Amino acid sequence: MTDPFALFEEWLAEAREGEVNDPEAMAFASADPDGRPSVRIVLLRHVGRDGFGFFTNLDSRKGTELAANPFGALAIHWKSLRRQVRAEGRVEQVSDAVADAYFASRSRDSRIGSWASDQSRPLESRENFERRVEEMHERFESEEVPRPPRWSGFLLTPDKIEFWSDRPHRLHERRLFTRQADGNWSEGLLYP
């Protein structure tokens, strides 16, 4: 049997070589307490045997939805490679140490933007946001930009991972990996 994370890492390496734009871009879906879903594109910033990780503002729509309903789904589509990966599972916030380390790796302007943005909240005008960005530049002019308390990351620990490969005449190949109670994976095929 194939290890789904090893297979994902192979596909991601090929995507980094062959996908023209943002091979780490993924659609991430969350749902509010009533089960009403929302989806957006985020960047995959961690992959490992523990799952798939991304970072965001905790007060954003996805952050508040995950606080209320800690399950999510993701889809990564590499159009030029004619492949897709989907995963579903529980989502948990990463540790402060992990969030701090990733935040420190971001560009200074991106760190400033994290302080200036009330992500997903109504914005009166673009000028207001640009003014806030300038205020944050002034605030942190002579110091490192620390991680805002409302900014962190999430890790989706999958219980299902599907690998989709395009085939002629829509006779696609779909491989589904399902995590078993003992933590091991079973593998099967799905009809296209």
SEGUMAR-53980 format. One record per atom (N, C-alpha, C): x, y, z; residue number from 0; atom name; residue in three letters. Coordinates in Angstrom, 2 decimals, decimal comma. Example, Ala and Ser with C-alpha at 12.3 -4.5 7.8 and 13.67 -1.06 7.14 Angstrom:
<atoms>
ATOM    east   north      up   n atom res
ATOM   13,19   -5,69    7,80   0    N ala
ATOM   12,30   -4,50    7,80   0   CA ala
ATOM   13,20   -3,30    7,80   0    C ala
ATOM   12,85   -2,25    7,08   1    N ser
ATOM   13,67   -1,06    7,14   1   CA ser
ATOM   12,90    0,03    7,87   1    C ser
</atoms>
This chain:
<atoms>
ATOM    east   north      up   n atom res
ATOM    0,83   -1,18    0,00   0    N met
ATOM    0,00    0,00    0,00   0   CA met
ATOM    0,88    1,25    0,00   0    C met
ATOM    0,40    2,28   -0,66   1    N thr
ATOM    1,10    3,55   -0,74   1   CA thr
ATOM    0,80    4,40    0,48   1    C thr
ATOM    1,80    5,13    0,95   2    N asp
ATOM    1,62    6,10    2,03   2   CA asp
ATOM    1,06    7,37    1,39   2    C asp
ATOM   -0,13    7,84    1,81   3    N pro
ATOM   -0,73    9,00    1,15   3   CA pro
ATOM    0,11   10,27    1,30   3    C pro
ATOM    0,83   10,43    2,40   4    N phe
ATOM    1,64   11,63    2,56   4   CA phe
ATOM    2,88   11,58    1,67   4    C phe
ATOM    3,47   10,39    1,50   5    N ala
ATOM    4,60   10,27    0,58   5   CA ala
ATOM    4,14   10,55   -0,85   5    C ala
ATOM    2,97   10,03   -1,21   6    N leu
ATOM    2,43   10,30   -2,54   6   CA leu
ATOM    2,14   11,79   -2,72   6    C leu
ATOM    1,56   12,42   -1,70   7    N phe
ATOM    1,29   13,86   -1,80   7   CA phe
ATOM    2,59   14,63   -1,99   7    C phe
ATOM    3,61   14,31   -1,24   8    N glu
ATOM    4,88   15,02   -1,36   8   CA glu
ATOM    5,49   14,84   -2,75   8    C glu
ATOM    5,35   13,66   -3,34   9    N glu
ATOM    5,80   13,45   -4,74   9   CA glu
ATOM    5,04   14,36   -5,68   9    C glu
ATOM    3,72   14,38   -5,55  10    N trp
ATOM    2,90   15,21   -6,43  10   CA trp
ATOM    3,20   16,69   -6,23  10    C trp
ATOM    3,38   17,12   -4,98  11    N leu
ATOM    3,68   18,52   -4,71  11   CA leu
ATOM    5,03   18,91   -5,32  11    C leu
ATOM    6,03   18,03   -5,22  12    N ala
ATOM    7,33   18,32   -5,83  12   CA ala
ATOM    7,18   18,49   -7,34  12    C ala
ATOM    6,40   17,63   -7,98  13    N glu
ATOM    6,15   17,76   -9,42  13   CA glu
ATOM    5,40   19,05   -9,73  13    C glu
ATOM    4,46   19,43   -8,87  14    N ala
ATOM    3,71   20,67   -9,08  14   CA ala
ATOM    4,62   21,88   -8,95  14    C ala
ATOM    5,53   21,84   -7,99  15    N arg
ATOM    6,47   22,97   -7,84  15   CA arg
ATOM    7,35   23,14   -9,08  15    C arg
ATOM    7,59   22,05   -9,78  16    N glu
ATOM    8,37   22,11  -11,02  16   CA glu
ATOM    7,51   22,48  -12,22  16    C glu
ATOM    6,26   22,00  -12,26  17    N gly
ATOM    5,48   22,11  -13,48  17   CA gly
ATOM    4,25   23,00  -13,45  17    C gly
ATOM    3,80   23,37  -12,26  18    N glu
ATOM    2,60   24,22  -12,19  18   CA glu
ATOM    3,03   25,68  -12,32  18    C glu
ATOM    2,39   26,39  -13,23  19    N val
ATOM    2,81   27,75  -13,54  19   CA val
ATOM    2,58   28,71  -12,38  19    C val
ATOM    1,43   28,65  -11,76  20    N asn
ATOM    1,06   29,60  -10,71  20   CA asn
ATOM    0,71   28,91   -9,40  20    C asn
ATOM    1,34   29,36   -8,33  21    N asp
ATOM    0,97   28,97   -6,97  21   CA asp
ATOM    0,68   27,49   -6,77  21    C asp
ATOM    1,69   26,63   -6,86  22    N pro
ATOM    1,43   25,20   -6,64  22   CA pro
ATOM    0,96   24,88   -5,23  22    C pro
ATOM    1,15   25,82   -4,28  23    N glu
ATOM    0,68   25,60   -2,91  23   CA glu
ATOM   -0,72   26,16   -2,67  23    C glu
ATOM   -1,36   26,73   -3,68  24    N ala
ATOM   -2,71   27,29   -3,51  24   CA ala
ATOM   -3,71   26,16   -3,34  24    C ala
ATOM   -4,59   26,31   -2,36  25    N met
ATOM   -5,62   25,29   -2,14  25   CA met
ATOM   -6,92   25,96   -1,74  25    C met
ATOM   -7,99   25,36   -2,15  26    N ala
ATOM   -9,31   25,79   -1,70  26   CA ala
ATOM   -9,54   25,14   -0,34  26    C ala
ATOM   -9,94   25,96    0,63  27    N phe
ATOM  -10,21   25,43    1,97  27   CA phe
ATOM  -11,64   25,77    2,34  27    C phe
ATOM  -12,39   24,77    2,76  28    N ala
ATOM  -13,79   24,95    3,14  28   CA ala
ATOM  -13,96   24,72    4,63  28    C ala
ATOM  -14,71   25,62    5,23  29    N ser
ATOM  -15,13   25,49    6,63  29   CA ser
ATOM  -16,64   25,68    6,65  29    C ser
ATOM  -17,23   25,50    7,82  30    N ala
ATOM  -18,68   25,68    7,94  30   CA ala
ATOM  -19,00   26,32    9,28  30    C ala
ATOM  -20,06   27,10    9,28  31    N asp
ATOM  -20,47   27,73   10,54  31   CA asp
ATOM  -21,19   26,71   11,42  31    C asp
ATOM  -21,60   27,08   12,62  32    N pro
ATOM  -22,26   26,11   13,51  32   CA pro
ATOM  -23,53   25,49   12,93  32    C pro
ATOM  -24,17   26,17   11,99  33    N asp
ATOM  -25,37   25,63   11,36  33   CA asp
ATOM  -25,06   24,74   10,16  33    C asp
ATOM  -23,78   24,56    9,87  34    N gly
ATOM  -23,39   23,72    8,75  34   CA gly
ATOM  -23,33   24,44    7,42  34    C gly
ATOM  -23,50   25,74    7,42  35    N arg
ATOM  -23,45   26,52    6,18  35   CA arg
ATOM  -21,99   26,68    5,76  35    C arg
ATOM  -21,59   26,14    4,60  36    N pro
ATOM  -20,19   26,14    4,22  36   CA pro
ATOM  -19,73   27,46    3,58  36    C pro
ATOM  -18,43   27,69    3,65  37    N ser
ATOM  -17,78   28,76    2,90  37   CA ser
ATOM  -16,42   28,23    2,45  37    C ser
ATOM  -15,96   28,72    1,33  38    N val
ATOM  -14,70   28,24    0,77  38   CA val
ATOM  -13,90   29,43    0,27  38    C val
ATOM  -12,57   29,31    0,35  39    N arg
ATOM  -11,67   30,35   -0,12  39   CA arg
ATOM  -10,33   29,71   -0,47  39    C arg
ATOM   -9,49   30,46   -1,17  40    N ile
ATOM   -8,15   29,98   -1,49  40   CA ile
ATOM   -7,20   30,43   -0,39  40    C ile
ATOM   -6,41   29,50    0,12  41    N val
ATOM   -5,34   29,80    1,07  41   CA val
ATOM   -4,09   29,11    0,55  41    C val
ATOM   -2,96   29,42    1,17  42    N leu
ATOM   -1,70   28,79    0,75  42   CA leu
ATOM   -1,29   27,70    1,72  42    C leu
ATOM   -0,99   26,55    1,19  43    N leu
ATOM   -0,48   25,43    1,98  43   CA leu
ATOM    0,91   25,81    2,47  43    C leu
ATOM    1,09   25,87    3,77  44    N arg
ATOM    2,37   26,28    4,34  44   CA arg
ATOM    3,05   25,19    5,15  44    C arg
ATOM    2,39   24,05    5,29  45    N his
ATOM    2,99   22,91    5,98  45   CA his
ATOM    2,33   21,65    5,46  45    C his
ATOM    3,13   20,64    5,22  46    N val
ATOM    2,59   19,31    4,97  46   CA val
ATOM    3,53   18,32    5,64  46    C val
ATOM    2,93   17,37    6,33  47    N gly
ATOM    3,70   16,34    7,02  47   CA gly
ATOM    2,75   15,25    7,46  47    C gly
ATOM    3,25   14,27    8,12  48    N arg
ATOM    2,43   13,16    8,57  48   CA arg
ATOM    1,33   13,62    9,53  48    C arg
ATOM    1,49   14,80   10,10  49    N asp
ATOM    0,46   15,34   11,00  49   CA asp
ATOM   -0,65   16,04   10,23  49    C asp
ATOM   -0,45   16,38    8,96  50    N gly
ATOM   -1,52   16,98    8,18  50   CA gly
ATOM   -1,07   18,13    7,31  50    C gly
ATOM   -2,04   18,98    6,98  51    N phe
ATOM   -1,87   20,09    6,05  51   CA phe
ATOM   -2,12   21,40    6,82  51    C phe
ATOM   -1,18   22,35    6,74  52    N gly
ATOM   -1,29   23,56    7,53  52   CA gly
ATOM   -1,35   24,83    6,71  52    C gly
ATOM   -2,03   25,83    7,27  53    N phe
ATOM   -2,10   27,17    6,68  53   CA phe
ATOM   -2,22   28,17    7,83  53    C phe
ATOM   -2,04   29,45    7,52  54    N phe
ATOM   -2,05   30,49    8,54  54   CA phe
ATOM   -3,05   31,57    8,18  54    C phe
ATOM   -3,60   32,23    9,22  55    N thr
ATOM   -4,65   33,22    8,98  55   CA thr
ATOM   -4,90   34,05   10,24  55    C thr
ATOM   -5,78   35,01   10,08  56    N asn
ATOM   -6,27   35,81   11,19  56   CA asn
ATOM   -7,36   35,00   11,90  56    C asn
ATOM   -7,24   34,84   13,20  57    N leu
ATOM   -8,21   34,05   13,96  57   CA leu
ATOM   -9,61   34,67   13,96  57    C leu
ATOM   -9,67   35,99   13,73  58    N asp
ATOM  -10,96   36,67   13,68  58   CA asp
ATOM  -11,57   36,68   12,28  58    C asp
ATOM  -10,89   36,08   11,31  59    N ser
ATOM  -11,44   36,00    9,96  59   CA ser
ATOM  -12,64   35,06    9,96  59    C ser
ATOM  -13,36   35,03    8,87  60    N arg
ATOM  -14,51   34,13    8,80  60   CA arg
ATOM  -14,09   32,69    9,01  60    C arg
ATOM  -13,02   32,25    8,35  61    N lys
ATOM  -12,60   30,86    8,53  61   CA lys
ATOM  -12,15   30,59    9,96  61    C lys
ATOM  -11,47   31,58   10,58  62    N gly
ATOM  -11,04   31,41   11,96  62   CA gly
ATOM  -12,19   31,26   12,92  62    C gly
ATOM  -13,20   32,11   12,77  63    N thr
ATOM  -14,36   32,01   13,68  63   CA thr
ATOM  -15,18   30,76   13,39  63    C thr
ATOM  -15,28   30,36   12,11  64    N glu
ATOM  -16,00   29,13   11,80  64   CA glu
ATOM  -15,29   27,92   12,40  64    C glu
ATOM  -13,96   27,88   12,30  65    N leu
ATOM  -13,22   26,75   12,85  65   CA leu
ATOM  -13,28   26,70   14,37  65    C leu
ATOM  -13,38   27,86   15,00  66    N ala
ATOM  -13,53   27,88   16,46  66   CA ala
ATOM  -14,85   27,24   16,87  66    C ala
ATOM  -15,88   27,40   16,05  67    N ala
ATOM  -17,21   26,87   16,36  67   CA ala
ATOM  -17,42   25,46   15,82  67    C ala
ATOM  -16,77   25,12   14,73  68    N asn
ATOM  -16,97   23,84   14,05  68   CA asn
ATOM  -15,61   23,38   13,53  68    C asn
ATOM  -14,86   22,58   14,30  69    N pro
ATOM  -13,46   22,30   13,98  69   CA pro
ATOM  -13,22   21,21   12,92  69    C pro
ATOM  -13,98   21,28   11,82  70    N phe
ATOM  -13,78   20,35   10,72  70   CA phe
ATOM  -13,67   21,14    9,43  70    C phe
ATOM  -12,88   20,64    8,49  71    N gly
ATOM  -12,71   21,34    7,23  71   CA gly
ATOM  -12,37   20,38    6,11  71    C gly
ATOM  -12,31   20,95    4,92  72    N ala
ATOM  -11,94   20,18    3,73  72   CA ala
ATOM  -11,09   21,08    2,84  72    C ala
ATOM  -10,19   20,46    2,11  73    N leu
ATOM   -9,35   21,22    1,19  73   CA leu
ATOM   -9,29   20,51   -0,15  73    C leu
ATOM   -9,01   21,30   -1,18  74    N ala
ATOM   -8,80   20,76   -2,52  74   CA ala
ATOM   -7,67   21,55   -3,16  74    C ala
ATOM   -6,73   20,81   -3,72  75    N ile
ATOM   -5,62   21,41   -4,45  75   CA ile
ATOM   -5,72   20,90   -5,88  75    C ile
ATOM   -5,79   21,82   -6,82  76    N his
ATOM   -5,93   21,46   -8,24  76   CA his
ATOM   -4,71   21,97   -9,00  76    C his
ATOM   -3,98   21,04   -9,58  77    N trp
ATOM   -2,84   21,41  -10,41  77   CA trp
ATOM   -3,26   21,18  -11,86  77    C trp
ATOM   -3,82   22,23  -12,44  78    N lys
ATOM   -4,43   22,15  -13,76  78   CA lys
ATOM   -3,43   21,67  -14,82  78    C lys
ATOM   -2,23   22,23  -14,81  79    N ser
ATOM   -1,26   21,85  -15,84  79   CA ser
ATOM   -0,81   20,40  -15,71  79    C ser
ATOM   -0,88   19,84  -14,50  80    N leu
ATOM   -0,52   18,44  -14,29  80   CA leu
ATOM   -1,71   17,51  -14,41  80    C leu
ATOM   -2,92   18,11  -14,47  81    N arg
ATOM   -4,15   17,35  -14,59  81   CA arg
ATOM   -4,34   16,41  -13,39  81    C arg
ATOM   -4,12   17,02  -12,20  82    N arg
ATOM   -4,24   16,29  -10,95  82   CA arg
ATOM   -4,95   17,14   -9,91  82    C arg
ATOM   -5,52   16,45   -8,94  83    N gln
ATOM   -6,19   17,11   -7,83  83   CA gln
ATOM   -6,03   16,25   -6,58  83    C gln
ATOM   -5,92   16,91   -5,44  84    N val
ATOM   -5,92   16,21   -4,15  84   CA val
ATOM   -6,97   16,86   -3,29  84    C val
ATOM   -7,79   16,03   -2,63  85    N arg
ATOM   -8,80   16,51   -1,68  85   CA arg
ATOM   -8,52   15,84   -0,34  85    C arg
ATOM   -8,79   16,57    0,75  86    N ala
ATOM   -8,64   15,99    2,08  86   CA ala
ATOM   -9,72   16,55    2,98  86    C ala
ATOM  -10,15   15,74    3,94  87    N glu
ATOM  -11,17   16,13    4,91  87   CA glu
ATOM  -10,72   15,69    6,29  87    C glu
ATOM  -11,05   16,48    7,31  88    N gly
ATOM  -10,71   16,05    8,65  88   CA gly
ATOM  -10,89   17,14    9,69  88    C gly
ATOM  -10,40   16,83   10,85  89    N arg
ATOM  -10,46   17,74   12,00  89   CA arg
ATOM   -9,39   18,82   11,82  89    C arg
ATOM   -9,71   20,03   12,26  90    N val
ATOM   -8,79   21,16   12,14  90   CA val
ATOM   -8,54   21,73   13,53  90    C val
ATOM   -7,26   21,91   13,87  91    N glu
ATOM   -6,88   22,46   15,17  91   CA glu
ATOM   -5,89   23,59   14,98  91    C glu
ATOM   -5,91   24,53   15,90  92    N gln
ATOM   -4,98   25,64   15,87  92   CA gln
ATOM   -3,58   25,14   16,21  92    C gln
ATOM   -2,56   25,68   15,55  93    N val
ATOM   -1,18   25,29   15,82  93   CA val
ATOM   -0,70   25,97   17,11  93    C val
ATOM    0,42   25,52   17,62  94    N ser
ATOM    0,98   26,11   18,84  94   CA ser
ATOM    1,49   27,53   18,56  94    C ser
ATOM    1,65   28,30   19,63  95    N asp
ATOM    2,20   29,64   19,49  95   CA asp
ATOM    3,60   29,58   18,88  95    C asp
ATOM    4,39   28,59   19,27  96    N ala
ATOM    5,76   28,48   18,75  96   CA ala
ATOM    5,76   28,27   17,23  96    C ala
ATOM    4,87   27,43   16,74  97    N val
ATOM    4,76   27,19   15,30  97   CA val
ATOM    4,29   28,46   14,60  97    C val
ATOM    3,28   29,12   15,15  98    N ala
ATOM    2,78   30,36   14,55  98   CA ala
ATOM    3,85   31,44   14,55  98    C ala
ATOM    4,59   31,57   15,65  99    N asp
ATOM    5,66   32,57   15,73  99   CA asp
ATOM    6,74   32,32   14,68  99    C asp
ATOM    7,14   31,06   14,54 100    N ala
ATOM    8,20   30,72   13,58 100   CA ala
ATOM    7,77   31,03   12,16 100    C ala
ATOM    6,55   30,66   11,80 101    N tyr
ATOM    6,12   30,96   10,43 101   CA tyr
ATOM    5,96   32,47   10,23 101    C tyr
ATOM    5,38   33,15   11,20 102    N phe
ATOM    5,17   34,60   11,08 102   CA phe
ATOM    6,51   35,30   10,86 102    C phe
ATOM    7,54   34,89   11,58 103    N ala
ATOM    8,86   35,51   11,45 103   CA ala
ATOM    9,46   35,29   10,07 103    C ala
ATOM    9,03   34,24    9,36 104    N ser
ATOM    9,57   33,95    8,02 104   CA ser
ATOM    8,92   34,80    6,92 104    C ser
ATOM    7,83   35,47    7,24 105    N arg
ATOM    7,12   36,28    6,25 105   CA arg
ATOM    7,86   37,60    6,01 105    C arg
ATOM    7,59   38,21    4,87 106    N ser
ATOM    8,20   39,51    4,59 106   CA ser
ATOM    7,70   40,54    5,61 106    C ser
ATOM    8,49   41,57    5,80 107    N arg
ATOM    8,11   42,63    6,74 107   CA arg
ATOM    6,77   43,25    6,34 107    C arg
ATOM    6,57   43,51    5,05 108    N asp
ATOM    5,31   44,11    4,60 108   CA asp
ATOM    4,13   43,19    4,88 108    C asp
ATOM    4,30   41,88    4,74 109    N ser
ATOM    3,22   40,94    5,05 109   CA ser
ATOM    2,92   40,94    6,54 109    C ser
ATOM    3,96   41,04    7,36 110    N arg
ATOM    3,75   41,10    8,81 110   CA arg
ATOM    3,02   42,39    9,19 110    C arg
ATOM    3,41   43,49    8,57 111    N ile
ATOM    2,72   44,78    8,80 111   CA ile
ATOM    1,24   44,64    8,41 111    C ile
ATOM    1,00   44,04    7,25 112    N gly
ATOM   -0,38   43,87    6,78 112   CA gly
ATOM   -1,24   43,07    7,74 112    C gly
ATOM   -0,63   42,11    8,42 113    N ser
ATOM   -1,37   41,32    9,40 113   CA ser
ATOM   -1,85   42,17   10,56 113    C ser
ATOM   -1,06   43,16   10,94 114    N trp
ATOM   -1,47   44,08   12,01 114   CA trp
ATOM   -2,54   45,04   11,52 114    C trp
ATOM   -2,44   45,47   10,26 115    N ala
ATOM   -3,34   46,50    9,74 115   CA ala
ATOM   -4,71   45,97    9,35 115    C ala
ATOM   -4,80   44,69    9,06 116    N ser
ATOM   -6,04   44,13    8,53 116   CA ser
ATOM   -6,94   43,54    9,61 116    C ser
ATOM   -8,21   43,90    9,55 117    N asp
ATOM   -9,25   43,22   10,32 117   CA asp
ATOM   -9,93   42,25    9,35 117    C asp
ATOM   -9,21   41,22    8,99 118    N gln
ATOM   -9,61   40,32    7,91 118   CA gln
ATOM  -11,07   39,89    8,02 118    C gln
ATOM  -11,75   39,97    6,90 119    N ser
ATOM  -13,15   39,57    6,72 119   CA ser
ATOM  -14,15   40,57    7,31 119    C ser
ATOM  -13,69   41,63    7,93 120    N arg
ATOM  -14,60   42,65    8,48 120   CA arg
ATOM  -14,88   43,70    7,41 120    C arg
ATOM  -16,03   44,37    7,49 121    N pro
ATOM  -16,34   45,42    6,51 121   CA pro
ATOM  -15,27   46,53    6,53 121    C pro
ATOM  -14,93   47,04    5,35 122    N leu
ATOM  -13,93   48,09    5,18 122   CA leu
ATOM  -14,60   49,28    4,53 122    C leu
ATOM  -14,53   50,43    5,20 123    N glu
ATOM  -15,20   51,64    4,70 123   CA glu
ATOM  -14,63   52,09    3,36 123    C glu
ATOM  -13,29   52,05    3,23 124    N ser
ATOM  -12,65   52,46    1,98 124   CA ser
ATOM  -11,25   51,90    1,92 124    C ser
ATOM  -10,73   51,76    0,73 125    N arg
ATOM   -9,35   51,30    0,55 125   CA arg
ATOM   -8,37   52,27    1,22 125    C arg
ATOM   -8,69   53,54    1,16 126    N glu
ATOM   -7,83   54,55    1,77 126   CA glu
ATOM   -7,67   54,32    3,27 126    C glu
ATOM   -8,74   53,92    3,94 127    N asn
ATOM   -8,66   53,62    5,38 127   CA asn
ATOM   -7,67   52,49    5,65 127    C asn
ATOM   -7,73   51,46    4,83 128    N phe
ATOM   -6,80   50,35    5,01 128   CA phe
ATOM   -5,36   50,80    4,76 128    C phe
ATOM   -5,15   51,54    3,68 129    N glu
ATOM   -3,80   52,02    3,37 129   CA glu
ATOM   -3,27   52,93    4,48 129    C glu
ATOM   -4,15   53,71    5,10 130    N arg
ATOM   -3,75   54,55    6,22 130   CA arg
ATOM   -3,32   53,67    7,41 130    C arg
ATOM   -4,07   52,62    7,66 131    N arg
ATOM   -3,71   51,71    8,76 131   CA arg
ATOM   -2,37   51,03    8,50 131    C arg
ATOM   -2,13   50,66    7,25 132    N val
ATOM   -0,84   50,06    6,89 132   CA val
ATOM    0,29   51,05    7,21 132    C val
ATOM    0,12   52,28    6,81 133    N glu
ATOM    1,13   53,31    7,07 133   CA glu
ATOM    1,32   53,51    8,58 133    C glu
ATOM    0,24   53,51    9,33 134    N glu
ATOM    0,34   53,64   10,79 134   CA glu
ATOM    1,14   52,50   11,40 134    C glu
ATOM    0,95   51,28   10,88 135    N met
ATOM    1,70   50,13   11,39 135   CA met
ATOM    3,18   50,23   11,00 135    C met
ATOM    3,46   50,74    9,80 136    N his
ATOM    4,86   50,97    9,42 136   CA his
ATOM    5,52   51,92   10,42 136    C his
ATOM    4,81   52,97   10,78 137    N glu
ATOM    5,35   53,94   11,74 137   CA glu
ATOM    5,49   53,31   13,13 137    C glu
ATOM    4,49   52,55   13,54 138    N arg
ATOM    4,52   51,94   14,87 138   CA arg
ATOM    5,73   51,01   15,04 138    C arg
ATOM    6,03   50,24   13,98 139    N phe
ATOM    7,11   49,25   14,07 139   CA phe
ATOM    8,37   49,69   13,32 139    C phe
ATOM    8,51   50,99   13,12 140    N glu
ATOM    9,60   51,53   12,29 140   CA glu
ATOM   10,98   51,02   12,71 140    C glu
ATOM   11,26   51,00   13,99 141    N ser
ATOM   12,62   50,66   14,43 141   CA ser
ATOM   12,66   49,36   15,24 141    C ser
ATOM   11,69   48,48   15,00 142    N glu
ATOM   11,70   47,21   15,73 142   CA glu
ATOM   11,15   46,09   14,86 142    C glu
ATOM   11,38   44,87   15,31 143    N glu
ATOM   10,82   43,72   14,62 143   CA glu
ATOM    9,30   43,76   14,76 143    C glu
ATOM    8,63   43,20   13,78 144    N val
ATOM    7,17   43,16   13,81 144   CA val
ATOM    6,75   41,83   14,45 144    C val
ATOM    6,20   41,87   15,66 145    N pro
ATOM    5,80   40,62   16,31 145   CA pro
ATOM    4,49   40,09   15,72 145    C pro
ATOM    4,23   38,85   16,00 146    N arg
ATOM    2,98   38,23   15,56 146   CA arg
ATOM    1,81   38,83   16,35 146    C arg
ATOM    0,77   39,30   15,64 147    N pro
ATOM   -0,40   39,79   16,36 147   CA pro
ATOM   -1,07   38,66   17,14 147    C pro
ATOM   -1,65   38,95   18,29 148    N pro
ATOM   -2,29   37,90   19,10 148   CA pro
ATOM   -3,42   37,19   18,35 148    C pro
ATOM   -4,05   37,87   17,40 149    N arg
ATOM   -5,18   37,27   16,68 149   CA arg
ATOM   -4,76   36,51   15,42 149    C arg
ATOM   -3,46   36,30   15,23 150    N trp
ATOM   -2,94   35,67   14,01 150   CA trp
ATOM   -2,29   34,35   14,39 150    C trp
ATOM   -2,67   33,27   13,69 151    N ser
ATOM   -2,09   31,96   13,99 151   CA ser
ATOM   -2,23   31,06   12,78 151    C ser
ATOM   -2,17   29,79   13,01 152    N gly
ATOM   -2,29   28,82   11,94 152   CA gly
ATOM   -3,21   27,69   12,35 152    C gly
ATOM   -3,56   26,90   11,34 153    N phe
ATOM   -4,40   25,74   11,56 153   CA phe
ATOM   -3,80   24,53   10,85 153    C phe
ATOM   -4,07   23,37   11,41 154    N leu
ATOM   -3,61   22,12   10,84 154   CA leu
ATOM   -4,82   21,21   10,63 154    C leu
ATOM   -5,04   20,81    9,38 155    N leu
ATOM   -6,09   19,84    9,07 155   CA leu
ATOM   -5,46   18,46    9,14 155    C leu
ATOM   -5,93   17,65   10,08 156    N thr
ATOM   -5,48   16,27   10,21 156   CA thr
ATOM   -6,49   15,40    9,47 156    C thr
ATOM   -6,11   14,89    8,31 157    N pro
ATOM   -7,10   14,23    7,47 157   CA pro
ATOM   -7,50   12,85    7,97 157    C pro
ATOM   -8,78   12,55    7,76 158    N asp
ATOM   -9,23   11,16    7,92 158   CA asp
ATOM   -9,51   10,56    6,55 158    C asp
ATOM   -9,54   11,42    5,51 159    N lys
ATOM   -9,67   10,97    4,13 159   CA lys
ATOM   -8,80   11,84    3,24 159    C lys
ATOM   -8,10   11,20    2,29 160    N ile
ATOM   -7,34   11,92    1,28 160   CA ile
ATOM   -7,62   11,24   -0,06 160    C ile
ATOM   -8,05   12,04   -1,03 161    N glu
ATOM   -8,34   11,50   -2,37 161   CA glu
ATOM   -7,37   12,09   -3,39 161    C glu
ATOM   -6,80   11,23   -4,21 162    N phe
ATOM   -5,91   11,63   -5,30 162   CA phe
ATOM   -6,63   11,38   -6,61 162    C phe
ATOM   -6,80   12,43   -7,40 163    N trp
ATOM   -7,53   12,37   -8,66 163   CA trp
ATOM   -6,55   12,63   -9,80 163    C trp
ATOM   -6,57   11,77  -10,80 164    N ser
ATOM   -5,74   11,94  -12,00 164   CA ser
ATOM   -6,64   11,93  -13,22 164    C ser
ATOM   -6,44   12,91  -14,09 165    N asp
ATOM   -7,21   13,02  -15,32 165   CA asp
ATOM   -6,84   11,86  -16,26 165    C asp
ATOM   -7,85   11,33  -16,91 166    N arg
ATOM   -7,64   10,29  -17,92 166   CA arg
ATOM   -8,51   10,64  -19,12 166    C arg
ATOM   -8,15   10,16  -20,31 167    N pro
ATOM   -8,95   10,46  -21,51 167   CA pro
ATOM  -10,40   10,02  -21,35 167    C pro
ATOM  -11,27   10,73  -22,01 168    N his
ATOM  -12,71   10,41  -22,09 168   CA his
ATOM  -13,39   10,43  -20,72 168    C his
ATOM  -12,84   11,22  -19,81 169    N arg
ATOM  -13,38   11,37  -18,45 169   CA arg
ATOM  -13,37   10,05  -17,66 169    C arg
ATOM  -12,45    9,15  -18,03 170    N leu
ATOM  -12,30    7,89  -17,31 170   CA leu
ATOM  -11,20    8,06  -16,26 170    C leu
ATOM  -11,38    9,05  -15,40 171    N his
ATOM  -10,37    9,47  -14,44 171   CA his
ATOM  -10,05    8,38  -13,43 171    C his
ATOM   -8,91    8,53  -12,79 172    N glu
ATOM   -8,52    7,63  -11,71 172   CA glu
ATOM   -8,69    8,36  -10,39 172    C glu
ATOM   -9,39    7,73   -9,44 173    N arg
ATOM   -9,61    8,30   -8,11 173   CA arg
ATOM   -9,18    7,29   -7,06 173    C arg
ATOM   -8,15    7,63   -6,30 174    N arg
ATOM   -7,64    6,78   -5,23 174   CA arg
ATOM   -8,01    7,43   -3,90 174    C arg
ATOM   -8,68    6,68   -3,05 175    N leu
ATOM   -9,12    7,20   -1,76 175   CA leu
ATOM   -8,38    6,47   -0,64 175    C leu
ATOM   -7,75    7,28    0,24 176    N phe
ATOM   -7,10    6,77    1,44 176   CA phe
ATOM   -7,96    7,16    2,63 176    C phe
ATOM   -8,28    6,20    3,49 177    N thr
ATOM   -9,11    6,45    4,67 177   CA thr
ATOM   -8,33    6,01    5,91 177    C thr
ATOM   -8,25    6,92    6,88 178    N arg
ATOM   -7,53    6,60    8,12 178   CA arg
ATOM   -8,38    5,65    8,96 178    C arg
ATOM   -7,77    4,59    9,42 179    N gln
ATOM   -8,44    3,60   10,25 179   CA gln
ATOM   -8,31    3,98   11,73 179    C gln
ATOM   -9,06    3,32   12,58 180    N ala
ATOM   -9,05    3,62   14,02 180   CA ala
ATOM   -7,66    3,48   14,63 180    C ala
ATOM   -6,83    2,58   14,08 181    N asp
ATOM   -5,48    2,38   14,62 181   CA asp
ATOM   -4,46    3,38   14,05 181    C asp
ATOM   -4,93    4,31   13,20 182    N gly
ATOM   -4,04    5,31   12,63 182   CA gly
ATOM   -3,46    4,94   11,28 182    C gly
ATOM   -3,59    3,68   10,90 183    N asn
ATOM   -3,10    3,25    9,59 183   CA asn
ATOM   -4,10    3,65    8,51 183    C asn
ATOM   -3,67    3,55    7,26 184    N trp
ATOM   -4,49    3,95    6,13 184   CA trp
ATOM   -4,96    2,75    5,32 184    C trp
ATOM   -6,20    2,76    4,88 185    N ser
ATOM   -6,66    1,79    3,90 185   CA ser
ATOM   -6,78    2,53    2,58 185    C ser
ATOM   -6,60    1,82    1,50 186    N glu
ATOM   -6,65    2,43    0,16 186   CA glu
ATOM   -7,68    1,73   -0,69 186    C glu
ATOM   -8,42    2,50   -1,46 187    N gly
ATOM   -9,39    1,96   -2,39 187   CA gly
ATOM   -9,54    2,88   -3,58 187    C gly
ATOM  -10,35    2,47   -4,53 188    N leu
ATOM  -10,63    3,25   -5,71 188   CA leu
ATOM  -12,08    3,71   -5,70 188    C leu
ATOM  -12,34    4,83   -6,37 189    N leu
ATOM  -13,69    5,33   -6,55 189   CA leu
ATOM  -13,98    5,39   -8,04 189    C leu
ATOM  -15,24    5,16   -8,40 190    N tyr
ATOM  -15,62    5,39   -9,78 190   CA tyr
ATOM  -15,41    6,86  -10,13 190    C tyr
ATOM  -15,02    7,14  -11,38 191    N pro
ATOM  -14,86    8,55  -11,77 191   CA pro
ATOM  -16,20    9,25  -11,88 191    C pro
</atoms>
